[in-house]
Amino acid sequence: MTPNLLLQAGLEPLLAAHPLACLDVGSRGGFESDLLPIAGVVDAIGFEPEPAAFEAISGQGHGPWRSLRHLPHALAGTEGERTLYIPEDPASTSLLRHDPTIAGVFGKRHFSQLDHTVGVRTRLLDAVLAETGIEQPAYLKLDVEGAELEILQAAPKSLAHLLAIKTEVSFLPFRHGQPLAGDVETFLRGHGFVLMDLMRPHHWRVHGYVAHPQAAAQAIPYSRGQLVQGDFLFFRSPETVRSMERRLQLAALAMAHGHFDFAGRLLLEPATTAWLQQTQGCDAARLLDRCSHAFGRAVWREEVWQHLRRMATYARSWKALWGARSP
């Protein structure tokens, strides 16, 4: 998505005095790209405990973000020494011990077969934010391979301020004692959050990797896969957000993710609309219309490009189904 797309469409004057402190726990690949449409009003704070990965990202400039810094902390539900379990594929590194039988069912043991372990010192999110002077975090992204719920449970002060949370969730217990997607949703619903979306769902097949809607030249060329993990996106329920400034921030986070209908529930509420008109000289309905059009055009262009890129893949899929086999 284009950096600062929504700021260019009219949000910048409203948010310049209300920047958003946004946290990305597990930011080795770069700070959370879903926030790029409002990057210029985001104070970005990334967490990356692995030394080499931290060194690689800590020297970067702030890029499109209002500010950017990285902290070398491993977050968890307790403070102290913990074991980090590193499998053959380090992308699945976790504070929880893997269960090889689950991934083994799908022929993907490299995600759970232990390679080695290292000791790490874990911290609590609330304590780290207090030390760094971050008083009102607005957004939190969690991608910590199974430890998401324990981090949230041990962060009551942060939860009281957060407006939006994106967290990786699992639908199968790939690790011993791992909470599943329903556990995370139940916990956050009890703290005033509503589940808005399942983003980037991953489906696994027992035979091969290629899942619906494509096919591959293998024993079972076509099959839907089982939903195994994805990202849950939560927004705080509008009824629980009283401050006009915080309602504006929540609306901005919703728009950054394309949820303009939800943003309308906030900005088109009579008291919020009147506040925007009186304090900012802003017509909320026109603002939503401009931002929605700008975002929609960008999504349309991106989807067309992605469809064109997938044509070669679909051609190979067609060959696997029709070109190499007789009825």
N, C-alpha and C positions, 0 to 999 in steps of 0.2 A: 504494500500500500504506500502511496505517496506521502513522504513526511510532511506534516503540518497541513494536510489537505483541509481539515475542518477549521483550522485557524484562518486559512486563507478564505474560507467560505463565510467567515463572520464571527467565529467564536473568540478570536484573540482578544478583542477589546474587553470582553466579559471576564476572561480567565486570567488576564495579565496580572491582576491584583490577587488572584486566588490560585497560585500554582499548586500542582498535585504532587505529593510525595508518594512515589510508587516503588514497590519492592519486587525484585526478581530473585527468588531463592533457587539457585541452580542456573546461573547465567553464563556458563562457560562458552556458549555459542553466540554470545552477544545479548544485549538487553532486549527485553520483551517487545518483539516487532508489532504486536497487535496494538500497541499504543502509538505507533508512528503518526497516525492522523492528528494527534494533539501533542506531538513530541516537544514543541517549543515551550509548553507550559508544564512539562514534567521534570521534576527533580528525581532522577533515576538513581536508585541504590541497588546494586547487584551483590549477591552473595556467592562466593566460590572458594571452598576450603582447600581444594587440591592445589598445592604450591605452584606447579608448572603452569596449570591453567590460569591461576590467579595472576601470575607474572605476565602471562601473554595478554591479558585483557586490562590489567591495571594501568598500563602506560598509554592507553588509548585516549584520544581527545574526547570531548563531550559530544561530538557529532551533532545530530539534529536536536538533541535533548537540551533542555534549559540548563541542566547540570548533570554530571554523571560521576559516580564514584563506586568503587567495589570494596567489599569487606571480606576478609579471609576467614569467615566463621562457618563452622558446620552447625546448623541448627537442629534441635531435637526437642523432645519433651522433658529432658532432664539435663542438668549441667554435670559434667564430669567426663571420665574416660569411657569411650565406647569403641567397639570394633567395627571397622568398615569392611564389608564383604565384597570382594572384587572378583567377578566371574570372568570367564574367558572373553566375553564381550564386555568391556568396561562401561559401556553405556548403561548397563543394568546394575551398577554398583549401588549398594544399599547398606543402611544400618541394620537391616533385618536379614537373618540368615535365609538363604534361598532354599526352596524345595525343588530339587531337580525333577521330581516325578511329574510336576504340572507341565513345565515346558517340554519335558520328554514326550508327553502324549502327542505333541505337535511336531516332534522331531527337531526341536530348537533348544537343545541342551546347552548350547554355548551361551545362552542368556542366563543360565542358572548354575552351570557347572563351576564350582569354586576354583579360582586360579591362585589367589593369595589373599591375605588379610593385612590391614594396617590399623594401628591405633590412632584415634582422633579425639580431640577434646571438643565436646559439644557445648553449645550455649542455648539459652532461651531467647526467643525473639524479643520479648518485652524488655529483658535486661540489655540486650544489644542496642535497641532503639533508644532506651533511656540514656545510655552512655554516649550515643552519637547525637543526642539532641533532636531526634525525630519524634515530635509530639503527636502529630495527627496523620498517620499514614492513611492514604486514600485507597490504594490498590495493592494487592498482594498476589504474586504468581508463585506457585509451589510446584516444583518438579524434582522430588527427592526420592523417588523409587520406593514408595511404601511408608515413609515416615511423615507424610503430609498431615494426617489426623493428629498425631501426637504433638506436632508443632503447634497446630491450632488450639488444641486443648490446653496447652501450657502458655497461651498468650491471651489472657482475658482482656488486658488493657488495649492491646492492638485490635482485638476483635470489636471492642466498643467503638473504635474510630473508623475501621475499614468500611469502605463503601462498595467495593467490588473485589471478588476473589476468583482467580482462575487456578484450579488445582488438578494435577494429574490424578486419575482414579483408576483402579483396577476392578475388573469384574470376575477375576479368578485369583485365588490365593497363591501367587507365585512365591511368596516368602512366608516363613513360619510366623504366625501371629499377625499377618498383614490385614488391616481393616479393608473392607471392600467399598465400592462406590456408594452403596446404600447407607453404610455407616457414616460416611462423610456428609451425605445429603441430610441425614437425620440430625446430625450434630449442628450443621450450619443453619438448617431450618429452625432449630430451637434457639438460635441467636439472631433471628430477625432477617435471615437471608432467603431469597427465593432462587431456585434453580432456573436459569434462563436457557441454557444450551448445553448440548454435548458436542464438543468441538474435536475435530481430527480423530474420529474413532478408528481404532485398529482392529482388523479382523484376521484371525489366524485359521489356516487350514491344516489338517493332518497331512495331506499330500500336497506339498509345494507351498509357494508363497502367493501365487497369483489368485486373488479372490474376485468375486463378483464386482463389476460386470464383465470382466475380461476372461480369457482362457489361455492356457499354455500347453505346450506339447509334452504332456506327462500322463501318468496312468489314468487320472481323472481330470480331464482337461478343463471342465467347468464345474464350479461349486461356489455357493456362498460360504463365507467363513464365519467363525464364531467371534462375537464381540468380546475382546479381551481387555482393552483399556482405551482411554481417551482423556479428554480434559473437560471437566465440569466448569461452567461459567456461572457465578452467582452474583446477583446484585442485592444490595440491601433493600428491603421492602420500603416503597415510598412513604408509607404511613408512619414509619419510624424515624424519618429524617425531617426534623423541624426547622433547622437552620436554612435560610434561603441560600447562603453561600454553599453549603454542603449539598443542597438539592441541585444547584447549578453544576457542581463538580461531579455528582453522580450522573447527571444527564450527559455531561461531556464524556465520561467513561463509557456510558451506554452507547453513545453515538460513535465513539472510536471503534466499537465492536459491531457497528451496523444495526443496533437495536433502537431505531428512531421511534418506534411505537412506544417503547418503555420510556424513552426520553420525553415523549409527549405527555405521558402521565405525570411527569414532574413539572415540566415547563408550562404546560397549558392549564394547570390547576390555577383557579382564579387568583389566589393570594400570590403565587409565584409570578404569574403573568403581570399583575399590578406592580410587584416589586421591581421586575425587570424594566418595565416602562418608566417607572418613577425614578429609579436610581441610575439606569443605564441608557434610557431612551431607546430601548430595544423592543421590537415587536416579536414576541416569542414564536408566533405562528410562521411569520416570514423567515425567521432565523432557521427554524426546523426545516422549512421547505428548501431553502438554499443549501443547507448542509446535507440534507437527504439526496437532493439532486446531484451534488458534487460527489458524494460517496457512491451513489448508484452508478454514475457514469464510470468511475474508477473500477468498481467491481465488474461491470459489464465488459470493459476493455480487457481486464485481467482474465476473466472467464473465457472470452473469445480466444485469447492467446493460448491459454491452457488447453482448450479443445483442439486447436490447430496442432499443438505439440503432441497431443495424444493420438493423432491420426495414425502415425507410424506404429504405435503400440497396438491400436485396434486392428491394423492390417495384419500384424503378426498373430493377434488373437483370432482373426477370421481364418487364417491359414491353419492354425491349430485345430479349429473346429471342423472346417470344411475341405481344406486343401490336401490334408495328408491321410485322411481316413475314409474308407468306404462305409456305407450304412451297414 
